[in-house]
């Protein structure tokens, strides 16, 4: 469905945005952070293809794009005033996925109210 496609693009854009925001406040990573924020905005713009046909999620996407655009503009302005670093050619990589939970043993008890 178009909703799933939109959320897929938007989730990737949000992940890139967070990686970019994490590095935007340090001189040694600000160039890469700017490229990452720009990549996040580009991902969000790709989602516009899915939301352009008047689906109700267009307002959500427009708000996300505006927020990401503002974050990129603010980071670029801070870099121009404070860090004076060049924008990197490639965005920062996303962190490796981690498994936060471990499986547990589970046995369904068939003598209870549902197992009768």
C-alpha positions as CSV (number, residue, x, y, z in Angstrom):
1,X,0.0,0.0,0.0
2,X,1.1,3.6,-0.4
3,X,1.0,4.1,3.4
4,X,3.7,1.4,3.9
5,X,5.8,2.7,1.1
6,X,5.6,6.2,2.5
7,X,6.5,5.1,6.1
8,X,9.4,3.0,4.7
9,X,11.0,6.1,3.0
10,X,10.2,8.3,6.0
11,X,11.7,5.8,8.5
12,X,14.9,5.8,6.6
13,X,14.9,9.6,6.4
14,X,14.3,9.9,10.1
15,X,17.1,7.4,10.9
16,X,19.6,9.4,8.7
17,X,18.4,12.6,10.3
18,X,19.2,11.3,13.8
19,X,22.6,10.2,12.8
20,X,23.3,13.6,11.2
21,X,22.0,15.5,14.3
22,X,24.2,13.4,16.5
23,X,27.3,14.6,14.7
24,X,26.3,18.2,14.0
25,X,27.7,19.6,17.3
26,X,31.3,18.5,17.0
27,X,33.9,20.1,14.8
28,X,35.4,16.8,13.6
29,X,32.1,15.3,12.5
30,X,30.1,18.4,11.3
31,X,31.0,17.9,7.6
32,X,29.8,14.4,7.6
33,X,26.7,15.4,9.6
34,X,25.8,18.0,7.0
35,X,26.0,15.4,4.2
36,X,23.9,13.0,6.3
37,X,21.2,15.6,7.0
38,X,21.1,16.4,3.3
39,X,20.7,12.7,2.5
40,X,17.9,12.5,5.1
41,X,16.1,15.4,3.3
42,X,16.6,13.7,-0.1
43,X,15.1,10.5,1.3
44,X,12.1,12.4,2.5
45,X,11.7,14.0,-0.9
46,X,11.7,10.6,-2.5
47,X,8.6,9.8,-0.3
48,X,6.8,12.6,-2.0
49,X,6.3,10.4,-5.0
50,X,4.1,8.1,-3.0
51,X,2.2,10.9,-1.2
52,X,1.7,13.1,-4.2
53,X,-1.6,11.6,-5.2
54,X,-3.5,13.3,-2.4
55,X,-3.3,10.6,0.2
56,X,-4.1,11.9,3.8
57,X,-0.5,11.4,4.9
58,X,0.7,14.2,2.6
59,X,0.4,16.7,5.5
60,X,2.6,14.5,7.7
61,X,5.2,14.2,5.0
62,X,5.2,18.0,4.4
63,X,5.7,18.6,8.1
64,X,8.6,16.1,8.2
65,X,10.3,17.7,5.1
66,X,9.9,21.2,6.6
67,X,11.4,20.0,9.9
68,X,14.3,18.2,8.2
69,X,14.9,21.2,6.0
70,X,15.0,23.5,9.0
71,X,17.5,21.2,10.8
72,X,19.8,21.1,7.8
73,X,19.6,24.9,7.5
74,X,20.4,25.4,11.2
75,X,23.3,23.0,11.0
76,X,24.7,24.7,7.9
77,X,24.4,28.1,9.6
78,X,26.1,26.8,12.7
79,X,28.9,25.4,10.6
80,X,29.4,28.7,8.8
81,X,29.6,30.6,12.1
82,X,31.4,28.2,14.4
83,X,33.2,25.3,12.6
84,X,34.1,26.4,9.1
85,X,34.1,22.7,7.8
86,X,33.5,21.5,4.3
87,X,30.4,19.4,3.8
88,X,31.5,15.8,3.2
89,X,30.7,14.0,-0.1
90,X,29.2,11.0,1.6
91,X,26.8,10.7,4.6
92,X,27.8,8.9,7.8
93,X,26.8,5.2,7.9
94,X,23.9,4.2,10.0
95,X,24.9,2.3,13.1
96,X,24.8,-1.5,13.0
97,X,21.5,-3.0,14.1
98,X,21.4,-4.5,17.6
99,X,19.2,-7.1,19.1
100,X,17.9,-5.7,22.3
101,X,16.0,-8.7,23.6
102,X,16.7,-12.4,23.8
103,X,14.2,-15.1,23.2
104,X,12.7,-16.9,26.2
105,X,11.4,-20.4,26.5
106,X,7.6,-20.5,26.3
107,X,5.3,-23.5,26.6
108,X,1.6,-23.1,26.1
109,X,-0.3,-24.5,29.0
110,X,-3.2,-26.4,27.5
111,X,-5.0,-27.0,30.8
112,X,-5.9,-23.4,31.3
113,X,-9.2,-21.7,30.2
114,X,-8.0,-21.2,26.6
115,X,-6.6,-24.8,26.2
116,X,-9.9,-26.6,27.1
